[in-house]
Amino acid sequence: MRRFENKRVLITGGSLGIGKATAERFASEGARVLITARRAELLEATAREIREKYGAEVLTFQMDVSKKADVDRMMAFVIEKWGGVDILINNAGIAYTEPFLEITEERWDEVININLKGQFLVGQAVAREMAKARSGVIINMGATNGLVGELHYAHYNASKGGITLLTKSMALDLAPYGIRVNCVAPGYIVTPLSAGMDSEEFVQEYIKKYIPLGRTGNPEEVAAVYAFLASDDASFITGEVIVVDGGQLAF
Ligand SMILES: NC(=O)c1ccc[n+]([C@@H]2O[C@H](COP(=O)([O-])OP(=O)(O)OC[C@H]3O[C@@H](n4cnc5c(N)ncnc54)[C@H](O)[C@@H]3O)[C@@H](O)[C@H]2O)c1
């Protein structure tokens, strides 16, 4: 399948994990890809790998999604290079596991600013350009934590809960401009982010207790859903949250 021939796809947090798998998926289907993240070296290494594998155009931009000045610089770059964006994957995010009583103000601000404000800033900047073109697709990265709470993740849960409603709000406001906005809400996906957080023993116990399909997910399984929602197969879907969790929320 090559559903995205020459489409201009911007993926935040595209150097690692789900964002990287997503860049590969779009590149493999003919898209031109711009990946952004905070570490330039890692970004370049990922871009090189994807260019070599798929012969695709892969641009990089080093930035912090929580900083408006960085978002403005990134938009100037993408407008200069491409003249616009067809598909935005608002993917960048961080997580910490901490008991509620121990969360500091700094940590709260860090998680909310990167996960929630970051999607607002990038989403608004890109949507303004899409509105001029009267078309576009935006997909926000949520999580099952945006639908139900998880112990010791108050800041993360709050940020992802915000994203669930940010998605629906954006979908309502942007529908008149021909822009669809949806959200992907994964459960437990093994990536550098999750691998750093839990022991193998914890993961096995978690699977047994909570995941009906009996395993964790992989980044490619989330990338496939991003790609579906970005494709014309999803042309009548907007304001929706698609859960990708091996059945966890079915309980
Ligand atoms: N791994 C999971 O189990 C899981 C589950 C649900 C949702 N998610 C969400 O998926 C997204 C990607 O997670 P992942 O597991 O692939 O993580 P990861 O740590 O492997 O990758 C995160 C990416 O985001 C980038 N990033 C982080 N902070 C940034 C910032 N301030 N500005 C720009 N880029 C930044 C990183 O550079 C990296 O490229 C996150 O939004 C996360 O909340 C992950």
The ligand as a Tripos MOL2 file, in Angstrom:
@<TRIPOS>MOLECULE
LIG
   44    48     1     0     0
SMALL
NO_CHARGES

@<TRIPOS>ATOM
      1 N1          4.9470    3.5270   25.3180 N.am      1 LIG1
      2 C1          3.7220    3.4250   25.7700 C.2       1 LIG1
      3 O1          3.3400    2.4470   26.4260 O.2       1 LIG1
      4 C2          2.7260    4.5280   25.4830 C.ar      1 LIG1
      5 C3          1.3770    4.3150   25.8160 C.ar      1 LIG1
      6 C4          0.4550    5.3090   25.5730 C.ar      1 LIG1
      7 C5          0.8550    6.4980   25.0210 C.ar      1 LIG1
      8 N2          2.1630    6.7000   24.7220 N.ar      1 LIG1
      9 C6          2.5270    8.0010   24.1590 C.3       1 LIG1
     10 O2          3.2080    7.8170   22.9410 O.3       1 LIG1
     11 C7          4.0530    8.9480   22.7090 C.3       1 LIG1
     12 C8          5.4190    8.4520   22.3240 C.3       1 LIG1
     13 O3          5.8810    7.6460   23.3820 O.3       1 LIG1
     14 P1          7.0280    6.5540   23.2410 P.3       1 LIG1
     15 O4          6.6870    5.4760   24.1650 O.co2     1 LIG1
     16 O5          7.3000    6.2880   21.8200 O.co2     1 LIG1
     17 O6          8.2030    7.4060   23.9170 O.3       1 LIG1
     18 P2          9.7740    7.5650   23.5790 P.3       1 LIG1
     19 O7         10.3980    8.1670   24.7800 O.co2     1 LIG1
     20 O8         10.2900    6.2950   23.0300 O.co2     1 LIG1
     21 O9          9.7010    8.6800   22.4380 O.3       1 LIG1
     22 C9          9.2390    9.9780   22.7590 C.3       1 LIG1
     23 C10         9.6500   10.9390   21.6700 C.3       1 LIG1
     24 O10         9.1810   12.2340   22.0400 O.3       1 LIG1
     25 C11        10.2580   13.1470   21.9880 C.3       1 LIG1
     26 N3         10.0480   14.2210   22.9570 N.ar      1 LIG1
     27 C12         9.9010   14.1040   24.2960 C.ar      1 LIG1
     28 N4          9.7680   15.3160   24.8450 N.ar      1 LIG1
     29 C13         9.8030   16.2080   23.8220 C.ar      1 LIG1
     30 C14         9.7180   17.6180   23.7380 C.ar      1 LIG1
     31 N5          9.5710   18.3900   24.8250 N.pl3     1 LIG1
     32 N6          9.8030   18.2040   22.5120 N.ar      1 LIG1
     33 C15         9.9690   17.4520   21.4110 C.ar      1 LIG1
     34 N7         10.0520   16.1310   21.4210 N.ar      1 LIG1
     35 C16         9.9880   15.5170   22.6190 C.ar      1 LIG1
     36 C17        11.4840   12.3310   22.2710 C.3       1 LIG1
     37 O11        12.6260   12.9860   21.7630 O.3       1 LIG1
     38 C18        11.1580   11.0390   21.5110 C.3       1 LIG1
     39 O12        11.4440   11.2130   20.1400 O.3       1 LIG1
     40 C19         4.0010    9.7840   23.9820 C.3       1 LIG1
     41 O13         3.0880   10.8580   23.8080 O.3       1 LIG1
     42 C20         3.4700    8.8110   25.0120 C.3       1 LIG1
     43 O14         2.7830    9.4520   26.0630 O.3       1 LIG1
     44 C21         3.1100    5.7430   24.9360 C.ar      1 LIG1
@<TRIPOS>BOND
     1     1     2 1
     2     2     3 2
     3     2     4 1
     4     4     5 ar
     5     4    44 ar
     6     5     6 ar
     7     6     7 ar
     8     7     8 ar
     9     8     9 1
    10     8    44 ar
    11     9    10 1
    12     9    42 1
    13    10    11 1
    14    11    12 1
    15    11    40 1
    16    12    13 1
    17    13    14 1
    18    14    15 2
    19    14    16 1
    20    14    17 1
    21    17    18 1
    22    18    19 2
    23    18    20 1
    24    18    21 1
    25    21    22 1
    26    22    23 1
    27    23    24 1
    28    23    38 1
    29    24    25 1
    30    25    26 1
    31    25    36 1
    32    26    27 ar
    33    26    35 ar
    34    27    28 ar
    35    28    29 ar
    36    29    30 ar
    37    29    35 ar
    38    30    31 1
    39    30    32 ar
    40    32    33 ar
    41    33    34 ar
    42    34    35 ar
    43    36    37 1
    44    36    38 1
    45    38    39 1
    46    40    41 1
    47    40    42 1
    48    42    43 1
@<TRIPOS>SUBSTRUCTURE
     1 LIG1         1 GROUP 0 **** ****
